[in-house]
Amino acid sequence: MNYRKVVGALGIMLMLIGVAMFLPLLWSLYYGDADWSAFLITGTLTVLVGAVLYRLNDIKGSIRYKEAYAIVTVSWLLASAFGAVPFLISGTFTSFADAFFETMSGFTTTGASVLTDIEVLPHGVLFWRSLTHWLGGMGIIVMFVAVLSSLGVGGLQMFKAESPGPVAEKIKPRISDSAKTLWLVYLAFTVAETLLLWLFGMNLFDALCHTFGTLATGGFSTKNASIGHYASPAIQWVIILFMFLAGVNFALHYQAFSGRSLKNFWRNSEFRLYAFLILAAIILVFLNISTAVGQPFAETLRQASFQVTSIMTTTGYATADFDSWGPFVKVLLVALMFVGGCAGSTGGAIKVGRILILLKQSKLEITRAMHPRAVLNSMIDGKPVSNNVVVNVLSFFFIYVVITCISTVIMTLAKIDIVSAFTSVAATLGNIGPGLELVGPTKNYAFMPAWGKYYLSFLMLLGRLELYTVLVLLIPSTWKK
């Protein structure tokens, strides 16, 4: 382990986070709120600490995988630790556990909150909560590679360590160009959704904050009732559309932006499965709640579409209390929590790409049982799936299930019911936010003891970095020089 490279890279990351803190400062000054000093102090301090770490260490040259894993994981921890300070200085929280939980939830795009009254918060704090989503959605390290590749830092290992999905996809020959392209597509969607929400009645501040939460599939809102605060069907359909798009592999979006045929979406097996699962779940939820709720057709369809897309993409926004929709819908939505978005999207959970590989491999094993001598291989989009990828996916699925089971048992030590314990784990490990019962869409995580908040924060990090990047650091040999 080359500690100087790790510390130097962490310094650059801290400088980026520090500069980002000056954006909520501007909103505080614009609205005349008193929280501007919290961002001025913390932003300046963060930039100075980062500059010192960078200047005292040499980071040029290639970075090995063990350094990449350390840089990525510690970057998210430091970003959450420093990002929690404005909450403390502004008086939003009085305990570091609450501030750290909220910030980790933001950067990992989980959207779980310990705040009981959001609308009383000053604009700078609200904007910082949402901005952490936007920064974490495409990835802090992807931003690092995109902006600072000119410093001569090898970014491929860090890109692979952070990028979501079974395979980190390069859409350009150079990894720095891939990172820049992903951020440009992300920025284009940000502008488009902000303009549409503003056009349909949101003020610019709320439009920006909800766009950040949508495209990052995060879920932080500026309103206590989340998107349910807005009665406008147009606003809700815009958010449904962009939640759906955020759950799609951004490489496909790039291909569409670059002028290639839109048929590339439907030619992609993962996208077809993703679209099918969302459509099928919407139909099932609609049929189930249409008889129980007794609402007009259009409103019922919109609520079903919104909640299914929100949970499946791991966004976590809400327009209704789905915890009251009956056992069938609740079980279905919990199942969707484990599916998530496509590989290469901003969504969390297991990912549709891995589910597709598991389905293909299961079908293959059934066929192999009938024809034991046949030479068979799983194929996706006309390409064979390597054994290494299959083993990786199977291992990931097994570890994910084991962590979910063990963590559920651990969370029952907080003296909560089994449904709340299980869904709090599923919602944080899958980076979703709301669960059921005590952590349902109309409630929050404020009641959790401090240790429970720290443990769920750890699960958020595990889920966002897709297990291996964090777990490898628990092996002592990783830290040897």
RODO-2510 file (C-alpha; in nm, 4 decimals, decimal comma):
residues 481
     n   res          X          Y          Z
     1     m     0,0000     0,0000     0,0000
     2     n     0,1447     0,3350    -0,1060
     3     y     0,0077     0,5568     0,1688
     4     r     0,1426     0,8800     0,0195
     5     k    -0,0584     0,8304    -0,2985
     6     v    -0,3694     0,7459    -0,0983
     7     v    -0,3395     1,0511     0,1258
     8     g    -0,2565     1,2811    -0,1677
     9     a    -0,5591     1,1636    -0,3637
    10     l    -0,7783     1,2100    -0,0571
    11     g    -0,6521     1,5678    -0,0400
    12     i    -0,7752     1,6371    -0,3938
    13     m    -1,1119     1,4865    -0,3109
    14     l    -1,1456     1,7054    -0,0015
    15     m    -1,0683     2,0162    -0,2063
    16     l    -1,3501     1,9255    -0,4458
    17     i    -1,5950     1,8722    -0,1583
    18     g    -1,4834     2,1986     0,0025
    19     v    -1,5412     2,3960    -0,3168
    20     a    -1,8876     2,2355    -0,3490
    21     m    -1,9782     2,3726    -0,0043
    22     f    -1,9634     2,7280    -0,1376
    23     l    -2,2706     2,6610    -0,3573
    24     p    -2,5161     2,6336    -0,0637
    25     l    -2,3399     2,9398     0,0809
    26     l    -2,4622     3,1392    -0,2209
    27     w    -2,8220     3,0255    -0,1649
    28     s    -2,7970     3,1193     0,2031
    29     l    -2,6809     3,4691     0,1116
    30     y    -2,9515     3,5021    -0,1550
    31     y    -3,2308     3,4177     0,0902
    32     g    -3,0682     3,6029     0,3812
    33     d    -3,0433     3,2912     0,5998
    34     a    -2,8064     3,2717     0,8945
    35     d    -2,6494     2,9377     0,7946
    36     w    -2,4098     3,1009     0,5445
    37     s    -2,1284     3,1074     0,8018
    38     a    -2,1479     2,7276     0,8489
    39     f    -2,0655     2,6709     0,4836
    40     l    -1,8026     2,9440     0,4689
    41     i    -1,6174     2,8018     0,7696
    42     t    -1,6490     2,4359     0,6708
    43     g    -1,5798     2,4928     0,3010
    44     t    -1,2651     2,6928     0,3748
    45     l    -1,1439     2,4412     0,6325
    46     t    -1,2081     2,1459     0,4010
    47     v    -1,0229     2,3073     0,1102
    48     l    -0,7249     2,3949     0,3343
    49     v    -0,7006     2,0443     0,4811
    50     g    -0,7230     1,8950     0,1323
    51     a    -0,4568     2,1313    -0,0031
    52     v    -0,2143     2,0425     0,2759
    53     l    -0,2646     1,6676     0,2225
    54     y    -0,2139     1,7077    -0,1519
    55     r     0,0950     1,9286    -0,1282
    56     l     0,2703     1,6972     0,1180
    57     n     0,2245     1,3854    -0,0940
    58     d     0,3154     1,2750    -0,4463
    59     i     0,0268     1,1081    -0,6300
    60     k     0,1567     1,0978    -0,9876
    61     g     0,1859     0,7664    -1,1664
    62     s    -0,0227     0,4513    -1,1736
    63     i    -0,2415     0,3456    -0,8839
    64     r    -0,2783    -0,0215    -0,7951
    65     y    -0,6077    -0,1789    -0,7034
    66     k    -0,5394    -0,1843    -0,3283
    67     e    -0,4710     0,1910    -0,3335
    68     a    -0,7802     0,2457    -0,5480
    69     y    -1,0008     0,0585    -0,3010
    70     a    -0,8581     0,2593    -0,0108
    71     i    -0,8958     0,5930    -0,1926
    72     v    -1,2546     0,5252    -0,2955
    73     t    -1,3782     0,3943     0,0409
    74     v    -1,1985     0,6502     0,2576
    75     s    -1,3062     0,9278     0,0188
    76     w    -1,6712     0,8522     0,0884
    77     l    -1,6064     0,8339     0,4633
    78     l    -1,4173     1,1653     0,4666
    79     a    -1,6737     1,3334     0,2413
    80     s    -1,9479     1,2299     0,4842
    81     a    -1,7467     1,3319     0,7917
    82     f    -1,6543     1,6774     0,6585
    83     g    -1,9960     1,7159     0,4945
    84     a    -2,1609     1,6617     0,8326
    85     v    -1,9893     1,9649     0,9878
    86     p    -2,2176     2,2327     0,8314
    87     f    -2,5162     2,0527     0,9827
    88     l    -2,3561     2,0778     1,3268
    89     i    -2,2398     2,4395     1,2977
    90     s    -2,5781     2,5546     1,1664
    91     g    -2,7557     2,3805     1,4550
    92     t    -2,9500     2,1434     1,2294
    93     f    -2,8237     1,8537     1,4412
    94     t    -2,6754     1,8433     1,7888
    95     s    -2,5157     1,4979     1,7581
    96     f    -2,2486     1,3872     1,5130
    97     a    -2,4262     1,0521     1,4681
    98     d    -2,7316     1,2284     1,3228
    99     a    -2,5246     1,4624     1,1035
   100     f    -2,3049     1,1785     0,9747
   101     f    -2,6085     0,9575     0,9015
   102     e    -2,7783     1,2371     0,7059
   103     t    -2,4634     1,3158     0,5065
   104     m    -2,3745     0,9540     0,4319
   105     s    -2,7367     0,9043     0,3247
   106     g    -2,6947     1,2000     0,0913
   107     f    -2,3648     1,1052    -0,0702
   108     t    -2,4641     0,7393    -0,1113
   109     t    -2,7984     0,8548    -0,2614
   110     t    -2,9918     0,6567    -0,0018
   111     g    -3,2340     0,9288     0,1043
   112     a    -3,2950     0,7939     0,4552
   113     s    -3,3335     1,0830     0,6977
   114     v    -3,3351     1,1538     1,0701
   115     l    -3,5014     1,4939     1,0252
   116     t    -3,8533     1,5284     1,1637
   117     d    -3,9350     1,8692     1,0136
   118     i    -3,7630     1,9505     0,6867
   119     e    -3,9475     2,2678     0,5931
   120     v    -3,8125     2,4689     0,8884
   121     l    -3,4536     2,4296     0,7673
   122     p    -3,2693     2,7203     0,6019
   123     h    -3,2119     2,7111     0,2276
   124     g    -2,8363     2,6494     0,2488
   125     v    -2,8853     2,3335     0,4546
   126     l    -3,1619     2,2099     0,2239
   127     f    -2,9471     2,2708    -0,0830
   128     w    -2,6442     2,0973     0,0720
   129     r    -2,8554     1,7881     0,1509
   130     s    -2,9663     1,7675    -0,2107
   131     l    -2,6247     1,8558    -0,3544
   132     t    -2,4673     1,5613    -0,1714
   133     h    -2,7092     1,3438    -0,3695
   134     w    -2,6063     1,4948    -0,6997
   135     l    -2,2344     1,4628    -0,6261
   136     g    -2,2693     1,1045    -0,5068
   137     g    -2,5047     1,0001    -0,7860
   138     m    -2,2510     0,9893    -1,0662
   139     g    -1,9747     0,9341    -0,8152
   140     i    -1,7194     1,1409    -0,6296
   141     i    -1,4302     0,9456    -0,7808
   142     v    -1,5737     0,9592    -1,1333
   143     m    -1,5748     1,3366    -1,0880
   144     f    -1,2187     1,3172    -0,9581
   145     v    -1,1058     1,1215    -1,2654
   146     a    -1,2953     1,3545    -1,4996
   147     v    -1,1633     1,6803    -1,3576
   148     l    -0,8139     1,5955    -1,2403
   149     s    -0,6816     1,3342    -1,4823
   150     s    -0,4411     1,5987    -1,6137
   151     l    -0,2417     1,5601    -1,2904
   152     g    -0,1128     1,2280    -1,4149
   153     v    -0,3102     1,0118    -1,1746
   154     g    -0,4063     0,6674    -1,3023
   155     g    -0,7847     0,6620    -1,2809
   156     l    -0,8899     0,3257    -1,4264
   157     q    -0,8652     0,1319    -1,0996
   158     m    -1,0585     0,3979    -0,9081
   159     f    -1,3234     0,4133    -1,1826
   160     k    -1,3716     0,0362    -1,1620
   161     a    -1,3732     0,0405    -0,7820
   162     e    -1,6579     0,2924    -0,7679
   163     s    -1,8644     0,2378    -1,0846
   164     p    -2,1854     0,0422    -1,0220
   165     g    -2,2596    -0,2884    -1,1922
   166     p    -2,0959    -0,6274    -1,2573
   167     v    -1,8598    -0,4710    -1,5150
   168     a    -1,7349    -0,1107    -1,5192
   169     e    -1,7968     0,0087    -1,8732
   170     k    -1,5638     0,2387    -2,0659
   171     i    -1,7544     0,4348    -2,3283
   172     k    -1,4394     0,6095    -2,4529
   173     p    -1,0877     0,4706    -2,5143
   174     r    -0,9467     0,6842    -2,2315
   175     i    -1,1007     0,6392    -1,8888
   176     s    -1,0807     1,0137    -1,8208
   177     d    -1,2850     1,0776    -2,1350
   178     s    -1,5402     0,8187    -2,0219
   179     a    -1,5742     0,9947    -1,6870
   180     k    -1,6141     1,3368    -1,8505
   181     t    -1,8747     1,2016    -2,0928
   182     l    -2,0793     1,0462    -1,8119
   183     w    -2,0799     1,3752    -1,6226
   184     l    -2,1830     1,5692    -1,9355
   185     v    -2,4820     1,3384    -1,9908
   186     y    -2,5652     1,3692    -1,6207
   187     l    -2,5461     1,7483    -1,6439
   188     a    -2,7663     1,7561    -1,9560
   189     f    -3,0389     1,5576    -1,7769
   190     t    -3,0034     1,7874    -1,4759
   191     v    -3,0688     2,0973    -1,6865
   192     a    -3,3606     1,9333    -1,8691
   193     e    -3,5443     1,8155    -1,5578
   194     t    -3,4849     2,1416    -1,3703
   195     l    -3,6369     2,3412    -1,6557
   196     l    -3,9384     2,1111    -1,6803
   197     l    -4,0106     2,1193    -1,3061
   198     w    -3,9723     2,4970    -1,3062
   199     l    -4,2043     2,5206    -1,6082
   200     f    -4,4724     2,3129    -1,4318
   201     g    -4,4823     2,5222    -1,1161
   202     m    -4,1864     2,4562    -0,8851
   203     n    -3,9677     2,7495    -0,7945
   204     l    -3,6087     2,7261    -0,9188
   205     f    -3,4672     2,6284    -0,5793
   206     d    -3,7074     2,3365    -0,5299
   207     a    -3,6713     2,2340    -0,8947
   208     l    -3,2936     2,2065    -0,8549
   209     c    -3,3136     2,0182    -0,5253
   210     h    -3,5684     1,7668    -0,6549
   211     t    -3,3741     1,7219    -0,9786
   212     f    -3,0644     1,6365    -0,7755
   213     g    -3,2651     1,3803    -0,5805
   214     t    -3,4234     1,2337    -0,8934
   215     l    -3,1209     1,1893    -1,1198
   216     a    -2,9067     1,0602    -0,8348
   217     t    -3,1944     0,8278    -0,7375
   218     g    -3,1533     0,9739    -0,3901
   219     g    -3,4879     1,0976    -0,2626
   220     f    -3,4131     1,3950    -0,0370
   221     s    -3,6940     1,6484    -0,0696
   222     t    -3,7397     2,0054     0,0534
   223     k    -4,0914     1,9172     0,1716
   224     n    -4,2123     1,7054     0,4637
   225     a    -4,4606     1,5247     0,2378
   226     s    -4,1927     1,4615    -0,0278
   227     i    -4,3358     1,4840    -0,3822
   228     g    -4,6808     1,4302    -0,2328
   229     h    -4,6631     1,7993    -0,1407
   230     y    -4,7160     1,8868    -0,5066
   231     a    -5,0662     1,8209    -0,6363
   232     s    -4,9560     1,8785    -0,9971
   233     p    -4,9812     1,5570    -1,2052
   234     a    -4,7350     1,7106    -1,4548
   235     i    -4,4650     1,7462    -1,1880
   236     q    -4,5138     1,3888    -1,0746
   237     w    -4,4988     1,2498    -1,4313
   238     v    -4,1805     1,4472    -1,5021
   239     i    -4,0189     1,2957    -1,1938
   240     i    -4,1428     0,9467    -1,2915
   241     l    -3,9826     0,9888    -1,6345
   242     f    -3,6478     1,1047    -1,5000
   243     m    -3,6409     0,8411    -1,2244
   244     f    -3,6875     0,5828    -1,4994
   245     l    -3,4090     0,7390    -1,7076
   246     a    -3,1762     0,7571    -1,4058
   247     g    -3,2206     0,3833    -1,3575
   248     v    -3,0962     0,3124    -1,7121
   249     n    -2,7310     0,2473    -1,7997
   250     f    -2,5831     0,5897    -1,8786
   251     a    -2,3784     0,4353    -2,1602
   252     l    -2,7084     0,3875    -2,3462
   253     h    -2,7959     0,7516    -2,2856
   254     y    -2,4589     0,8533    -2,4271
   255     q    -2,5223     0,6468    -2,7392
   256     a    -2,8583     0,8209    -2,7833
   257     f    -2,7000     1,1647    -2,7301
   258     s    -2,4280     1,0854    -2,9843
   259     g    -2,6864     1,0310    -3,2593
   260     r    -2,7099     0,6538    -3,2642
   261     s    -3,0442     0,4837    -3,3096
   262     l    -3,2813     0,4769    -3,0135
   263     k    -3,3264     0,1107    -3,1008
   264     n    -3,0046     0,0529    -2,9024
   265     f    -3,2164     0,0749    -2,5881
   266     w    -3,4470    -0,2085    -2,6914
   267     r    -3,1580    -0,4154    -2,8283
   268     n    -3,0090    -0,4187    -2,4794
   269     s    -3,1285    -0,7222    -2,2811
   270     e    -3,0805    -0,5534    -1,9459
   271     f    -3,2918    -0,2538    -2,0485
   272     r    -3,5697    -0,4835    -2,1742
   273     l    -3,5773    -0,6715    -1,8433
   274     y    -3,5665    -0,3419    -1,6511
   275     a    -3,8588    -0,1971    -1,8477
   276     f    -4,0548    -0,5228    -1,8208
   277     l    -4,0152    -0,5461    -1,4432
   278     i    -4,1258    -0,1871    -1,3904
   279     l    -4,4248    -0,2201    -1,6253
   280     a    -4,5343    -0,5535    -1,4758
   281     a    -4,5034    -0,4192    -1,1200
   282     i    -4,7025    -0,1043    -1,2089
   283     i    -4,9846    -0,3164    -1,3518
   284     l    -4,9915    -0,5435    -1,0455
   285     v    -4,9886    -0,2537    -0,7986
   286     f    -5,2513    -0,0635    -0,9981
   287     l    -5,4862    -0,3620    -1,0092
   288     n    -5,4396    -0,4213    -0,6382
   289     i    -5,4923    -0,0653    -0,5118
   290     s    -5,7568     0,0404    -0,7646
   291     t    -6,0217    -0,1638    -0,5816
   292     a    -5,8960    -0,0846    -0,2312
   293     v    -5,8265     0,2890    -0,2586
   294     g    -6,1251     0,3899    -0,4716
   295     q    -5,9521     0,6792    -0,6496
   296     p    -5,9979     0,8022    -1,0070
   297     f    -5,8215     0,5916    -1,2728
   298     a    -5,5605     0,8556    -1,3620
   299     e    -5,4612     0,9242    -1,0012
   300     t    -5,4361     0,5550    -0,9144
   301     l    -5,2228     0,4868    -1,2213
   302     r    -4,9967     0,7808    -1,1366
   303     q    -4,9507     0,6689    -0,7765
   304     a    -4,8767     0,3108    -0,8807
   305     s    -4,6311     0,4289    -1,1474
   306     f    -4,4613     0,6711    -0,9104
   307     q    -4,4098     0,4331    -0,6200
   308     v    -4,2978     0,1381    -0,8326
   309     t    -4,0480     0,3496    -1,0281
   310     s    -3,9280     0,5212    -0,7101
   311     i    -3,8622     0,1942    -0,5269
   312     m    -3,7268    -0,0001    -0,8254
   313     t    -3,4779     0,2729    -0,9134
   314     t    -3,3965     0,3133    -0,5407
   315     t    -3,4944     0,6818    -0,5466
   316     g    -3,7225     0,6736    -0,2457
   317     y    -3,9514     0,9676    -0,3251
   318     a    -4,3142     0,9218    -0,2210
   319     t    -4,6521     1,0571    -0,3232
   320     a    -4,8539     0,8271    -0,0972
   321     d    -4,8161     0,6080     0,2108
   322     f    -4,7558     0,2748     0,0374
   323     d    -4,7196     0,1137     0,3810
   324     s    -5,1021     0,1214     0,3926
   325     w    -5,1557    -0,0460     0,0549
   326     g    -5,1920    -0,4011     0,1818
   327     p    -4,9586    -0,7021     0,2180
   328     f    -4,9367    -0,7941    -0,1530
   329     v    -4,8163    -0,4502    -0,2606
   330     k    -4,5782    -0,4211     0,0344
   331     v    -4,4171    -0,7587    -0,0412
   332     l    -4,3884    -0,6672    -0,4097
   333     l    -4,2233    -0,3323    -0,3317
   334     v    -3,9810    -0,4970    -0,0871
   335     a    -3,8852    -0,7442    -0,3617
   336     l    -3,8183    -0,4518    -0,5975
   337     m    -3,5879    -0,3023    -0,3332
   338     f    -3,3461    -0,5878    -0,4019
   339     v    -3,3568    -0,5487    -0,7818
   340     g    -3,2571    -0,1840    -0,8338
   341     g    -3,1629    -0,0091    -1,1556
   342     c    -2,9433    -0,1143    -1,4452
   343     a    -2,5675    -0,1531    -1,4267
   344     g    -2,4062     0,1821    -1,5024
   345     s    -2,7057     0,3755    -1,3672
   346     t    -2,7255     0,5836    -1,0507
   347     g    -2,9589     0,3253    -0,8951
   348     g    -2,8569     0,0971    -0,6110
   349     a    -2,9375    -0,2571    -0,4888
   350     i    -2,8304    -0,5756    -0,6694
   351     k    -2,8838    -0,4312    -1,0209
   352     v    -3,0873    -0,5669    -1,3118
   353     g    -2,7671    -0,6692    -1,4907
   354     r    -2,6824    -0,9160    -1,2156
   355     i    -3,0423    -1,0408    -1,2003
   356     l    -3,0249    -1,1034    -1,5756
   357     i    -2,7030    -1,3025    -1,5400
   358     l    -2,8543    -1,5051    -1,2548
   359     l    -3,1616    -1,5836    -1,4654
   360     k    -2,9500    -1,6836    -1,7656
   361     q    -2,7241    -1,9007    -1,5521
   362     s    -3,0211    -2,0675    -1,3797
   363     k    -3,1744    -2,1511    -1,7166
   364     l    -2,8371    -2,2843    -1,8303
   365     e    -2,8044    -2,5138    -1,5283
   366     i    -3,1550    -2,6534    -1,5833
   367     t    -3,0670    -2,7248    -1,9475
   368     r    -2,7349    -2,8780    -1,8410
   369     a    -2,9208    -3,1122    -1,6034
   370     m    -3,1161    -3,2500    -1,9021
   371     h    -2,8109    -3,2570    -2,1315
   372     p    -2,5084    -3,3185    -1,9065
   373     r    -2,2632    -3,3646    -2,1957
   374     a    -2,3601    -3,0494    -2,3826
   375     v    -2,1115    -2,7618    -2,3972
   376     l    -2,3176    -2,4618    -2,2944
   377     n    -2,2494    -2,0982    -2,2152
   378     s    -2,4713    -1,8105    -2,1063
   379     m    -2,5207    -1,5471    -2,3782
   380     i    -2,6314    -1,1853    -2,3354
   381     d    -2,6861    -0,9682    -2,6420
   382     g    -2,5033    -1,2230    -2,8566
   383     k    -2,1920    -1,2247    -2,6362
   384     p    -2,0852    -1,5065    -2,4021
   385     v    -2,0742    -1,4298    -2,0317
   386     s    -1,7327    -1,5260    -1,8948
   387     n    -1,7061    -1,7660    -1,6023
   388     n    -1,5302    -1,4953    -1,4006
   389     v    -1,8314    -1,2649    -1,4344
   390     v    -2,0720    -1,5461    -1,3410
   391     v    -1,8691    -1,6349    -1,0311
   392     n    -1,8474    -1,2667    -0,9369
   393     v    -2,2251    -1,2246    -0,9639
   394     l    -2,2995    -1,5435    -0,7699
   395     s    -2,0584    -1,4391    -0,4957
   396     f    -2,2038    -1,0886    -0,4854
   397     f    -2,5573    -1,2247    -0,4531
   398     f    -2,4558    -1,4652    -0,1745
   399     i    -2,2689    -1,1965     0,0220
   400     y    -2,5580    -0,9508    -0,0257
   401     v    -2,8079    -1,2015     0,1157
   402     v    -2,5795    -1,2970     0,4066
   403     i    -2,5186    -0,9325     0,5001
   404     t    -2,8934    -0,8646     0,4832
   405     c    -2,9721    -1,1563     0,7145
   406     i    -2,6972    -1,0811     0,9680
   407     s    -2,7758    -0,7092     0,9663
   408     t    -3,1456    -0,7757     1,0263
   409     v    -3,0570    -0,9716     1,3381
   410     i    -2,8237    -0,6914     1,4496
   411     m    -3,0914    -0,4252     1,3999
   412     t    -3,3382    -0,6163     1,6178
   413     l    -3,1020    -0,5290     1,9055
   414     a    -3,2426    -0,1761     1,8671
   415     k    -3,5653    -0,3276     2,0047
   416     i    -3,7703    -0,2776     1,6882
   417     d    -4,0045    -0,5217     1,5154
   418     i    -3,8707    -0,7650     1,2554
   419     v    -4,0370    -0,5881     0,9587
   420     s    -3,8831    -0,2540     1,0531
   421     a    -3,5447    -0,4192     1,1151
   422     f    -3,5477    -0,6079     0,7846
   423     t    -3,6672    -0,3193     0,5692
   424     s    -3,4301    -0,0709     0,7371
   425     v    -3,1463    -0,2994     0,6270
   426     a    -3,2899    -0,3532     0,2782
   427     a    -3,3528     0,0202     0,2367
   428     t    -3,0029     0,1285     0,3460
   429     l    -2,8001    -0,1508     0,1875
   430     g    -2,9964    -0,0985    -0,1348
   431     n    -2,9620     0,2830    -0,1067
   432     i    -3,3404     0,3279    -0,1215
   433     g    -3,4377     0,5243     0,1912
   434     p    -3,7886     0,4401     0,3112
   435     g    -3,8845     0,0940     0,4302
   436     l    -4,1947    -0,0276     0,6123
   437     e    -4,3498     0,0131     0,9568
   438     l    -4,1241     0,2321     1,1782
   439     v    -3,9101     0,3353     0,8792
   440     g    -4,2019     0,3712     0,6362
   441     p    -4,2498     0,6519     0,3819
   442     t    -4,4216     0,8822     0,6343
   443     k    -4,1639     0,8163     0,9089
   444     n    -3,7856     0,8421     0,9460
   445     y    -3,4816     0,6998     1,1251
   446     a    -3,4640     0,9561     1,4080
   447     f    -3,5670     0,6992     1,6714
   448     m    -3,2637     0,4778     1,6031
   449     p    -2,9916     0,4679     1,8715
   450     a    -2,6565     0,6221     1,7769
   451     w    -2,4929     0,2842     1,7132
   452     g    -2,7829     0,1886     1,4852
   453     k    -2,7346     0,5044     1,2795
   454     y    -2,3627     0,4350     1,2424
   455     y    -2,4277     0,0740     1,1437
   456     l    -2,6913     0,1692     0,8861
   457     s    -2,4481     0,4332     0,7538
   458     f    -2,1954     0,1530     0,7076
   459     l    -2,4571    -0,0454     0,5136
   460     m    -2,5223     0,2588     0,2914
   461     l    -2,1518     0,2725     0,2064
   462     l    -2,1389    -0,1032     0,1462
   463     g    -2,4342    -0,0825    -0,0906
   464     r    -2,3153     0,2248    -0,2810
   465     l    -1,9664     0,0803    -0,3411
   466     e    -2,1134    -0,2645    -0,4119
   467     l    -1,9600    -0,4635    -0,1264
   468     y    -1,6187    -0,5677    -0,2590
   469     t    -1,4560    -0,2234    -0,2576
   470     v    -1,5279    -0,1882     0,1148
   471     l    -1,4909    -0,5505     0,2253
   472     v    -1,1456    -0,5891     0,0699
   473     l    -1,0173    -0,3254     0,3141
   474     l    -1,1113    -0,5537     0,6037
   475     i    -0,8399    -0,7963     0,4913
   476     p    -0,5148    -0,7106     0,6810
   477     s    -0,2872    -0,7885     0,3834
   478     t    -0,4484    -0,5034     0,1881
   479     w    -0,2791    -0,2491     0,4138
   480     k     0,0714    -0,3950     0,3945
   481     k     0,3315    -0,1988     0,2003
***
